[in-house]
C-alpha cells in the first residue's frame, strides 16, 4: 500500500477547503451591517482627499460686525513676514496677578492655523468636521463673533491636527492654502468665492506628511506659491487665478511645510524655497531658476522658512536631529552659486516649528535640543546669550514694541526684553489654561494679540494702561 507524505496531501486539502469556502460565501453574501470605508475616517485618505472636484459654497452670514479698531497683520509672520510688529500702541511691561485681559475666545478645529487681521476683521482657515469642509471664518476683532463663513468640501483626517496655514490679505481679497493644498481666493468683506485651484489635481502636488504648512505669499502684486509638482514655483494673478509663470521641476522635488521667502540678490528680486531635495532661488519676473543647492535636503520634515540676511546670506534651520546651515549666494562666471558658510549642530541651534527672527543684526530663536532656551546668535553662528532658567517649547514668538513675546506649548505667554545685550523676563502668565500644542503663529493688531492652542483661539489685550 502506497503511503502519501503529509506535505504532499496538504496543498490538495487546502485548495479543496478554499473552493468550498468561496462557494459558501458567494451563496450567503457578505456579512450584514458592513459600511463602505469613507476616506479619511479610518486615518487613510485617497489620492485627492475626495471623489469630486471641490466647489466653494455661498457665504453664511453671522451676528458679528467689523471692528473700528485699526491695525493690520495681513498674513504669515506679519506685514514684512519677519515676526516683528512695526506699529501699534505701547504694550504693558507687567501684568496683574490674573494676567492680561482675555477679550474673547472661540473653539477651533484641532490644528495650528494662525490668524490674519485687516479692517477690524480676523480671518482663520478652520475645518468644519461635521460638514467635512475647509472653512474660512471671518470674525470681529472686537468680540470674536463670526461675521461670515464660507467653505469647500474636502476630507481631512486628524493627523497631528488638521489645520496649519495662515491666510494672506491683499486689497479686498483673502487667499488661503488648505491642508490638502487647495488654493482659494475670497472676497474679504462678503466671503464670496472668486476662484479655487486644487494643486494636487491640477499641478501634481504631493501633499506633505501632516498636511501642508505652506502659507501663500503675495509679492509685487502677484500670488507666489510652491506646488512642487509639474511646477516647482508658480506666480498667479490673485484676482483671477490665472497662472503667470511656472518654474520647471525636473528633479521632481516635493513640497515641504516651508513658505516661500522673497530675497533681493544683486538688485534682482528673487524667491527662495526649501523643497524636499534642496533649496532653490528663482527670478521674480519670469520664474526662471537662478540657483539651487542640495546642501539642505528634507529630513523627516522642514517647517521653518529661510531667513534672508544681509550680504546675500540665508539662514536655514529645522529639528528632527538637524541643526542649522548658513548659505551665501555668490555670482560666478557660470551663474549664481550657493556656498556653505557654516553649519550648526543640533545642540548649537535647531528649530523644529518656528522661523527664527532677524533683528538688530542678530538671530533670535528657541533651540529645541537640550533645555529649550531662547538664544541670541550673531551672524557667524556664535551664541551671544540664552534665556537661562526660562525654558520654552515649540510655540511661536514675535517682537512688538521692543518686547519679545513667547508662547509655550501649554499656552503660557512670556513677555521679555531681548536685545543683543541680554534677556530679561518681565512677565509670564497662562493665557490658555490647560492648553497643549500651542504652536500656531501669532498675530497682532492695535495691541491685541491673537494666539491659539490645539482647539482654542483667544484675543488678548496687551496694551499698557494710561
C-alpha positions, 0 to 999 in steps of 0.5 A: 500500500502506497503511503502519501507524505503529509506535505504532499496531501496538504496543498490538495486539502487546502485548495479543496477547503478554499473552493468550498469556502468561496462557494459558501460565501458567494451563496450567503453574501457578505456579512450584514451591517458592513459600511463602505470605508469613507476616506479619511475616517479610518486615518487613510485618505485617497489620492485627492482627499475626495471623489469630486472636484471641490466647489466653494459654497455661498457665504453664511452670514453671522451676528458679528460686525467689523471692528473700528479698531485699526491695525493690520497683520495681513498674513504669515509672520506679519506685514514684512513676514519677519515676526516683528510688529512695526506699529501699534500702541505701547504694550504693558511691561507687567501684568496683574496677578490674573494676567492680561485681559482675555477679550474673547475666545472661540473653539477651533478645529484641532490644528495650528492655523494662525490668524490674519487681521485687516479692517477690524476683521480676523480671518482663520482657515478652520475645518468644519468636521461635521460638514467635512469642509475647509472653512474660512471664518471671518470674525470681529476683532472686537468680540470674536463673533463670526461675521461670515463663513464660507467653505469647500468640501474636502476630507481631512483626517486628524493627523497631528491636527488638521489645520496649519496655514495662515491666510494672506490679505491683499486689497479686498481679497483673502487667499488661503492654502488648505491642508490638502493644498487647495488654493482659494481666493475670497472676497474679504468683506462678503466671503464670496468665492472668486476662484479655487485651484486644487494643486494636487489635481491640477499641478501634481502636488504631493501633499506633505506628511501632516498636511501642508504648512505652506502659507501663500505669499503675495509679492509685487502684486502677484500670488507666489506659491510652491506646488512642487509638482509639474511646477516647482514655483508658480506666480498667479494673478490673485484676482483671477487665478490665472497662472503667470509663470511656472518654474520647471521641476525636473528633479521632481522635488516635493513640497515641504511645510516651508513658505516661500521667502522673497530675497533681493540678490544683486538688485534682482528680486528673487524667491527662495524655497526649501523643497524636499531635495534642496533649496532653490532661488528663482527670478521674480519676473519670469520664474526662471531658476537662478540657483539651487543647492542640495546642501539642505535636503528634507529630513523627516520634515522642514517647517521653518522658512529661510531667513534672508540676511544681509550680504546675500546670506540665508539662514536655514534651520529645522529639528528632527536631529538637524541643526542649522546651515548658513548659505551665501549666494555668490555670482560666478562666471557660470551663474549664481552659486550657493556656498556653505558658510557654516553649519550648526549642530543640533545642540548649537541651534535647531528649530523644529516649528518656528522661523527664527527672527532677524533683528538688530543684526542678530538671530533670535530663536528657541533651540529645541535640543537640550533645555529649550532656551531662547538664544541670541546668535550673531551672524557667524553662528556664535551664541551671544546669550540664552534665556537661562532658567526660562525654558520654552517649547515649540510655540511661536514668538514675535517682537512688538514694541521692543518686547519679545513675546513667547508662547509655550506649548501649554499656552503660557505667554512670556513677555521679555526684553531681548536685545543683543545685550541680554534677556530679561523676563518681565512677565509670564502668565497662562493665557490658555489654561490647560492648553497643549500644542500651542504652536500656531503663529501669532498675530497682532493688531492695535495691541491685541494679540491673537494666539491659539492652542490645539482647539482654542483661539483667544484675543488678548489685550496687551496694551499698557494702561494710561 
